[in-house]
Amino acid sequence: MMIPKDPVMLLSYINTQLRDHYSSLEELCRSLDVDKEWLISSLAGIDYRYEEEINQFI
């Protein structure tokens, strides 16, 4: 499955996936075959960072 490339759409998609299907960012990245560093960097570009305690980008 292709994930959105637009950072805002990516944020929405990833947070929804984390909320509904995955207990961690690592699990999501493994399952979707997404490079974790690329994902973190892409969302940092729009001033979002991953918060492990709540399993969301904020």
PDB file of N, CA, C and O in Angstrom:
ATOM      1  N   MET A   1       0.833  -1.185   0.000  1.00  0.00           N
ATOM      2  CA  MET A   1       0.000   0.000   0.000  1.00  0.00           C
ATOM      3  C   MET A   1       0.875   1.245   0.000  1.00  0.00           C
ATOM      4  O   MET A   1       1.886   1.315   0.699  1.00  0.00           O
ATOM      5  N   MET A   2       0.474   2.204  -0.783  1.00  0.00           N
ATOM      6  CA  MET A   2       1.209   3.467  -0.806  1.00  0.00           C
ATOM      7  C   MET A   2       0.657   4.393   0.262  1.00  0.00           C
ATOM      8  O   MET A   2      -0.555   4.517   0.436  1.00  0.00           O
ATOM      9  N   ILE A   3       1.564   5.035   0.970  1.00  0.00           N
ATOM     10  CA  ILE A   3       1.143   5.999   1.970  1.00  0.00           C
ATOM     11  C   ILE A   3       1.245   7.395   1.365  1.00  0.00           C
ATOM     12  O   ILE A   3       2.017   7.609   0.430  1.00  0.00           O
ATOM     13  N   PRO A   4       0.476   8.344   1.890  1.00  0.00           N
ATOM     14  CA  PRO A   4       0.509   9.711   1.341  1.00  0.00           C
ATOM     15  C   PRO A   4       1.904  10.323   1.431  1.00  0.00           C
ATOM     16  O   PRO A   4       2.631  10.087   2.396  1.00  0.00           O
ATOM     17  N   LYS A   5       2.263  11.091   0.445  1.00  0.00           N
ATOM     18  CA  LYS A   5       3.549  11.800   0.441  1.00  0.00           C
ATOM     19  C   LYS A   5       3.409  13.223   0.973  1.00  0.00           C
ATOM     20  O   LYS A   5       4.354  13.770   1.542  1.00  0.00           O
ATOM     21  N   ASP A   6       2.235  13.823   0.791  1.00  0.00           N
ATOM     22  CA  ASP A   6       1.986  15.159   1.329  1.00  0.00           C
ATOM     23  C   ASP A   6       2.061  15.084   2.853  1.00  0.00           C
ATOM     24  O   ASP A   6       1.370  14.262   3.457  1.00  0.00           O
ATOM     25  N   PRO A   7       2.877  15.915   3.485  1.00  0.00           N
ATOM     26  CA  PRO A   7       3.088  15.805   4.934  1.00  0.00           C
ATOM     27  C   PRO A   7       1.816  15.910   5.780  1.00  0.00           C
ATOM     28  O   PRO A   7       1.685  15.198   6.775  1.00  0.00           O
ATOM     29  N   VAL A   8       0.889  16.775   5.407  1.00  0.00           N
ATOM     30  CA  VAL A   8      -0.339  16.921   6.192  1.00  0.00           C
ATOM     31  C   VAL A   8      -1.220  15.682   6.050  1.00  0.00           C
ATOM     32  O   VAL A   8      -1.788  15.205   7.032  1.00  0.00           O
ATOM     33  N   MET A   9      -1.332  15.171   4.850  1.00  0.00           N
ATOM     34  CA  MET A   9      -2.095  13.936   4.633  1.00  0.00           C
ATOM     35  C   MET A   9      -1.402  12.764   5.312  1.00  0.00           C
ATOM     36  O   MET A   9      -2.058  11.888   5.875  1.00  0.00           O
ATOM     37  N   LEU A  10      -0.078  12.752   5.258  1.00  0.00           N
ATOM     38  CA  LEU A  10       0.702  11.710   5.910  1.00  0.00           C
ATOM     39  C   LEU A  10       0.455  11.720   7.414  1.00  0.00           C
ATOM     40  O   LEU A  10       0.262  10.664   8.017  1.00  0.00           O
ATOM     41  N   LEU A  11       0.459  12.894   8.017  1.00  0.00           N
ATOM     42  CA  LEU A  11       0.196  13.021   9.453  1.00  0.00           C
ATOM     43  C   LEU A  11      -1.151  12.415   9.813  1.00  0.00           C
ATOM     44  O   LEU A  11      -1.244  11.617  10.745  1.00  0.00           O
ATOM     45  N   SER A  12      -2.170  12.781   9.097  1.00  0.00           N
ATOM     46  CA  SER A  12      -3.508  12.272   9.367  1.00  0.00           C
ATOM     47  C   SER A  12      -3.553  10.751   9.220  1.00  0.00           C
ATOM     48  O   SER A  12      -4.100  10.055  10.076  1.00  0.00           O
ATOM     49  N   TYR A  13      -2.988  10.251   8.152  1.00  0.00           N
ATOM     50  CA  TYR A  13      -2.983   8.815   7.894  1.00  0.00           C
ATOM     51  C   TYR A  13      -2.226   8.058   8.986  1.00  0.00           C
ATOM     52  O   TYR A  13      -2.729   7.069   9.518  1.00  0.00           O
ATOM     53  N   ILE A  14      -1.030   8.515   9.317  1.00  0.00           N
ATOM     54  CA  ILE A  14      -0.196   7.814  10.301  1.00  0.00           C
ATOM     55  C   ILE A  14      -0.836   7.845  11.686  1.00  0.00           C
ATOM     56  O   ILE A  14      -0.864   6.822  12.370  1.00  0.00           O
ATOM     57  N   ASN A  15      -1.344   8.987  12.108  1.00  0.00           N
ATOM     58  CA  ASN A  15      -1.971   9.042  13.424  1.00  0.00           C
ATOM     59  C   ASN A  15      -3.220   8.163  13.490  1.00  0.00           C
ATOM     60  O   ASN A  15      -3.485   7.548  14.523  1.00  0.00           O
ATOM     61  N   THR A  16      -3.973   8.098  12.422  1.00  0.00           N
ATOM     62  CA  THR A  16      -5.137   7.212  12.386  1.00  0.00           C
ATOM     63  C   THR A  16      -4.705   5.754  12.479  1.00  0.00           C
ATOM     64  O   THR A  16      -5.297   4.967  13.218  1.00  0.00           O
ATOM     65  N   GLN A  17      -3.668   5.400  11.725  1.00  0.00           N
ATOM     66  CA  GLN A  17      -3.169   4.025  11.771  1.00  0.00           C
ATOM     67  C   GLN A  17      -2.644   3.674  13.160  1.00  0.00           C
ATOM     68  O   GLN A  17      -2.913   2.589  13.676  1.00  0.00           O
ATOM     69  N   LEU A  18      -1.897   4.594  13.762  1.00  0.00           N
ATOM     70  CA  LEU A  18      -1.375   4.353  15.107  1.00  0.00           C
ATOM     71  C   LEU A  18      -2.515   4.179  16.106  1.00  0.00           C
ATOM     72  O   LEU A  18      -2.474   3.289  16.955  1.00  0.00           O
ATOM     73  N   ARG A  19      -3.506   5.011  16.002  1.00  0.00           N
ATOM     74  CA  ARG A  19      -4.642   4.944  16.928  1.00  0.00           C
ATOM     75  C   ARG A  19      -5.444   3.648  16.758  1.00  0.00           C
ATOM     76  O   ARG A  19      -5.832   3.019  17.742  1.00  0.00           O
ATOM     77  N   ASP A  20      -5.686   3.261  15.511  1.00  0.00           N
ATOM     78  CA  ASP A  20      -6.611   2.156  15.245  1.00  0.00           C
ATOM     79  C   ASP A  20      -5.978   0.779  15.118  1.00  0.00           C
ATOM     80  O   ASP A  20      -6.651  -0.230  15.331  1.00  0.00           O
ATOM     81  N   HIS A  21      -4.667   0.720  14.767  1.00  0.00           N
ATOM     82  CA  HIS A  21      -4.117  -0.583  14.405  1.00  0.00           C
ATOM     83  C   HIS A  21      -2.774  -0.959  15.019  1.00  0.00           C
ATOM     84  O   HIS A  21      -2.441  -2.144  15.071  1.00  0.00           O
ATOM     85  N   TYR A  22      -1.996   0.009  15.483  1.00  0.00           N
ATOM     86  CA  TYR A  22      -0.625  -0.295  15.899  1.00  0.00           C
ATOM     87  C   TYR A  22      -0.343   0.233  17.299  1.00  0.00           C
ATOM     88  O   TYR A  22      -0.776   1.325  17.668  1.00  0.00           O
ATOM     89  N   SER A  23       0.380  -0.551  18.056  1.00  0.00           N
ATOM     90  CA  SER A  23       0.699  -0.160  19.431  1.00  0.00           C
ATOM     91  C   SER A  23       1.996   0.635  19.532  1.00  0.00           C
ATOM     92  O   SER A  23       2.334   1.139  20.603  1.00  0.00           O
ATOM     93  N   SER A  24       2.729   0.751  18.415  1.00  0.00           N
ATOM     94  CA  SER A  24       3.970   1.519  18.431  1.00  0.00           C
ATOM     95  C   SER A  24       4.323   1.972  17.015  1.00  0.00           C
ATOM     96  O   SER A  24       3.832   1.429  16.026  1.00  0.00           O
ATOM     97  N   LEU A  25       5.178   2.972  16.952  1.00  0.00           N
ATOM     98  CA  LEU A  25       5.662   3.452  15.658  1.00  0.00           C
ATOM     99  C   LEU A  25       6.485   2.373  14.964  1.00  0.00           C
ATOM    100  O   LEU A  25       6.408   2.217  13.745  1.00  0.00           O
ATOM    101  N   GLU A  26       7.269   1.629  15.737  1.00  0.00           N
ATOM    102  CA  GLU A  26       8.089   0.565  15.169  1.00  0.00           C
ATOM    103  C   GLU A  26       7.225  -0.509  14.503  1.00  0.00           C
ATOM    104  O   GLU A  26       7.539  -0.988  13.413  1.00  0.00           O
ATOM    105  N   GLU A  27       6.137  -0.877  15.176  1.00  0.00           N
ATOM    106  CA  GLU A  27       5.230  -1.885  14.620  1.00  0.00           C
ATOM    107  C   GLU A  27       4.609  -1.387  13.314  1.00  0.00           C
ATOM    108  O   GLU A  27       4.530  -2.133  12.338  1.00  0.00           O
ATOM    109  N   LEU A  28       4.173  -0.137  13.295  1.00  0.00           N
ATOM    110  CA  LEU A  28       3.602   0.440  12.088  1.00  0.00           C
ATOM    111  C   LEU A  28       4.618   0.416  10.951  1.00  0.00           C
ATOM    112  O   LEU A  28       4.300  -0.018   9.843  1.00  0.00           O
ATOM    113  N   CYS A  29       5.822   0.873  11.214  1.00  0.00           N
ATOM    114  CA  CYS A  29       6.858   0.928  10.177  1.00  0.00           C
ATOM    115  C   CYS A  29       7.187  -0.458   9.628  1.00  0.00           C
ATOM    116  O   CYS A  29       7.349  -0.627   8.420  1.00  0.00           O
ATOM    117  N   ARG A  30       7.286  -1.435  10.503  1.00  0.00           N
ATOM    118  CA  ARG A  30       7.542  -2.818  10.048  1.00  0.00           C
ATOM    119  C   ARG A  30       6.403  -3.325   9.177  1.00  0.00           C
ATOM    120  O   ARG A  30       6.628  -3.876   8.099  1.00  0.00           O
ATOM    121  N   SER A  31       5.199  -3.136   9.646  1.00  0.00           N
ATOM    122  CA  SER A  31       4.035  -3.660   8.944  1.00  0.00           C
ATOM    123  C   SER A  31       3.825  -2.995   7.587  1.00  0.00           C
ATOM    124  O   SER A  31       3.490  -3.663   6.609  1.00  0.00           O
ATOM    125  N   LEU A  32       4.022  -1.681   7.530  1.00  0.00           N
ATOM    126  CA  LEU A  32       3.797  -0.939   6.285  1.00  0.00           C
ATOM    127  C   LEU A  32       5.048  -0.800   5.435  1.00  0.00           C
ATOM    128  O   LEU A  32       5.008  -0.203   4.359  1.00  0.00           O
ATOM    129  N   ASP A  33       6.162  -1.351   5.911  1.00  0.00           N
ATOM    130  CA  ASP A  33       7.447  -1.265   5.216  1.00  0.00           C
ATOM    131  C   ASP A  33       7.813   0.195   4.923  1.00  0.00           C
ATOM    132  O   ASP A  33       8.118   0.572   3.792  1.00  0.00           O
ATOM    133  N   VAL A  34       7.768   1.000   5.995  1.00  0.00           N
ATOM    134  CA  VAL A  34       8.085   2.428   5.912  1.00  0.00           C
ATOM    135  C   VAL A  34       9.358   2.675   6.708  1.00  0.00           C
ATOM    136  O   VAL A  34       9.521   2.153   7.811  1.00  0.00           O
ATOM    137  N   ASP A  35      10.256   3.470   6.146  1.00  0.00           N
ATOM    138  CA  ASP A  35      11.482   3.830   6.846  1.00  0.00           C
ATOM    139  C   ASP A  35      11.137   4.794   7.985  1.00  0.00           C
ATOM    140  O   ASP A  35      10.621   5.887   7.751  1.00  0.00           O
ATOM    141  N   LYS A  36      11.426   4.379   9.203  1.00  0.00           N
ATOM    142  CA  LYS A  36      11.078   5.157  10.392  1.00  0.00           C
ATOM    143  C   LYS A  36      11.726   6.532  10.368  1.00  0.00           C
ATOM    144  O   LYS A  36      11.066   7.523  10.681  1.00  0.00           O
ATOM    145  N   GLU A  37      12.998   6.616  10.006  1.00  0.00           N
ATOM    146  CA  GLU A  37      13.689   7.910   9.988  1.00  0.00           C
ATOM    147  C   GLU A  37      13.090   8.851   8.940  1.00  0.00           C
ATOM    148  O   GLU A  37      12.983  10.054   9.177  1.00  0.00           O
ATOM    149  N   TRP A  38      12.702   8.312   7.793  1.00  0.00           N
ATOM    150  CA  TRP A  38      12.051   9.127   6.762  1.00  0.00           C
ATOM    151  C   TRP A  38      10.729   9.681   7.288  1.00  0.00           C
ATOM    152  O   TRP A  38      10.417  10.857   7.097  1.00  0.00           O
ATOM    153  N   LEU A  39       9.961   8.825   7.951  1.00  0.00           N
ATOM    154  CA  LEU A  39       8.668   9.234   8.485  1.00  0.00           C
ATOM    155  C   LEU A  39       8.834  10.329   9.542  1.00  0.00           C
ATOM    156  O   LEU A  39       8.145  11.348   9.492  1.00  0.00           O
ATOM    157  N   ILE A  40       9.731  10.125  10.481  1.00  0.00           N
ATOM    158  CA  ILE A  40       9.982  11.113  11.529  1.00  0.00           C
ATOM    159  C   ILE A  40      10.445  12.434  10.911  1.00  0.00           C
ATOM    160  O   ILE A  40       9.989  13.504  11.314  1.00  0.00           O
ATOM    161  N   SER A  41      11.340  12.358   9.944  1.00  0.00           N
ATOM    162  CA  SER A  41      11.859  13.555   9.282  1.00  0.00           C
ATOM    163  C   SER A  41      10.769  14.289   8.498  1.00  0.00           C
ATOM    164  O   SER A  41      10.682  15.516   8.545  1.00  0.00           O
ATOM    165  N   SER A  42       9.950  13.541   7.790  1.00  0.00           N
ATOM    166  CA  SER A  42       8.867  14.150   7.005  1.00  0.00           C
ATOM    167  C   SER A  42       7.911  14.921   7.893  1.00  0.00           C
ATOM    168  O   SER A  42       7.506  16.034   7.557  1.00  0.00           O
ATOM    169  N   LEU A  43       7.549  14.335   9.027  1.00  0.00           N
ATOM    170  CA  LEU A  43       6.595  14.998   9.913  1.00  0.00           C
ATOM    171  C   LEU A  43       7.262  16.091  10.752  1.00  0.00           C
ATOM    172  O   LEU A  43       6.595  17.033  11.182  1.00  0.00           O
ATOM    173  N   ALA A  44       8.550  15.975  10.983  1.00  0.00           N
ATOM    174  CA  ALA A  44       9.278  17.058  11.652  1.00  0.00           C
ATOM    175  C   ALA A  44       9.280  18.306  10.766  1.00  0.00           C
ATOM    176  O   ALA A  44       9.332  19.429  11.268  1.00  0.00           O
ATOM    177  N   GLY A  45       9.223  18.106   9.466  1.00  0.00           N
ATOM    178  CA  GLY A  45       9.192  19.214   8.523  1.00  0.00           C
ATOM    179  C   GLY A  45       7.959  20.097   8.672  1.00  0.00           C
ATOM    180  O   GLY A  45       7.963  21.249   8.240  1.00  0.00           O
ATOM    181  N   ILE A  46       6.903  19.559   9.283  1.00  0.00           N
ATOM    182  CA  ILE A  46       5.720  20.374   9.562  1.00  0.00           C
ATOM    183  C   ILE A  46       5.527  20.519  11.081  1.00  0.00           C
ATOM    184  O   ILE A  46       4.418  20.728  11.572  1.00  0.00           O
ATOM    185  N   ASP A  47       6.639  20.400  11.792  1.00  0.00           N
ATOM    186  CA  ASP A  47       6.695  20.642  13.239  1.00  0.00           C
ATOM    187  C   ASP A  47       5.904  19.646  14.087  1.00  0.00           C
ATOM    188  O   ASP A  47       5.305  20.018  15.096  1.00  0.00           O
ATOM    189  N   TYR A  48       5.908  18.387  13.673  1.00  0.00           N
ATOM    190  CA  TYR A  48       5.304  17.327  14.480  1.00  0.00           C
ATOM    191  C   TYR A  48       6.384  16.366  14.914  1.00  0.00           C
ATOM    192  O   TYR A  48       7.339  16.103  14.183  1.00  0.00           O
ATOM    193  N   ARG A  49       6.217  15.841  16.127  1.00  0.00           N
ATOM    194  CA  ARG A  49       7.161  14.862  16.640  1.00  0.00           C
ATOM    195  C   ARG A  49       6.389  13.714  17.269  1.00  0.00           C
ATOM    196  O   ARG A  49       5.267  13.892  17.743  1.00  0.00           O
ATOM    197  N   TYR A  50       6.991  12.553  17.268  1.00  0.00           N
ATOM    198  CA  TYR A  50       6.337  11.368  17.817  1.00  0.00           C
ATOM    199  C   TYR A  50       6.442  11.357  19.331  1.00  0.00           C
ATOM    200  O   TYR A  50       7.519  11.554  19.894  1.00  0.00           O
ATOM    201  N   GLU A  51       5.323  11.127  19.977  1.00  0.00           N
ATOM    202  CA  GLU A  51       5.255  11.003  21.427  1.00  0.00           C
ATOM    203  C   GLU A  51       4.912   9.552  21.754  1.00  0.00           C
ATOM    204  O   GLU A  51       3.770   9.117  21.604  1.00  0.00           O
ATOM    205  N   GLU A  52       5.912   8.825  22.197  1.00  0.00           N
ATOM    206  CA  GLU A  52       5.741   7.404  22.468  1.00  0.00           C
ATOM    207  C   GLU A  52       4.674   7.134  23.526  1.00  0.00           C
ATOM    208  O   GLU A  52       3.942   6.150  23.425  1.00  0.00           O
ATOM    209  N   GLU A  53       4.577   7.992  24.533  1.00  0.00           N
ATOM    210  CA  GLU A  53       3.638   7.784  25.639  1.00  0.00           C
ATOM    211  C   GLU A  53       2.188   7.731  25.158  1.00  0.00           C
ATOM    212  O   GLU A  53       1.373   6.996  25.715  1.00  0.00           O
ATOM    213  N   ILE A  54       1.869   8.509  24.126  1.00  0.00           N
ATOM    214  CA  ILE A  54       0.503   8.517  23.617  1.00  0.00           C
ATOM    215  C   ILE A  54       0.394   7.881  22.225  1.00  0.00           C
ATOM    216  O   ILE A  54      -0.695   7.806  21.657  1.00  0.00           O
ATOM    217  N   ASN A  55       1.517   7.429  21.687  1.00  0.00           N
ATOM    218  CA  ASN A  55       1.565   6.750  20.389  1.00  0.00           C
ATOM    219  C   ASN A  55       0.948   7.599  19.274  1.00  0.00           C
ATOM    220  O   ASN A  55       0.148   7.112  18.475  1.00  0.00           O
ATOM    221  N   GLN A  56       1.332   8.865  19.238  1.00  0.00           N
ATOM    222  CA  GLN A  56       0.824   9.787  18.219  1.00  0.00           C
ATOM    223  C   GLN A  56       1.896  10.822  17.890  1.00  0.00           C
ATOM    224  O   GLN A  56       2.802  11.079  18.682  1.00  0.00           O
ATOM    225  N   PHE A  57       1.769  11.401  16.710  1.00  0.00           N
ATOM    226  CA  PHE A  57       2.568  12.576  16.354  1.00  0.00           C
ATOM    227  C   PHE A  57       1.772  13.797  16.793  1.00  0.00           C
ATOM    228  O   PHE A  57       0.591  13.932  16.474  1.00  0.00           O
ATOM    229  N   ILE A  58       2.444  14.693  17.539  1.00  0.00           N
ATOM    230  CA  ILE A  58       1.772  15.908  17.998  1.00  0.00           C
ATOM    231  C   ILE A  58       2.626  17.121  17.644  1.00  0.00           C
ATOM    232  O   ILE A  58       2.244  18.253  17.942  1.00  0.00           O
TER     233      ILE A  58
END
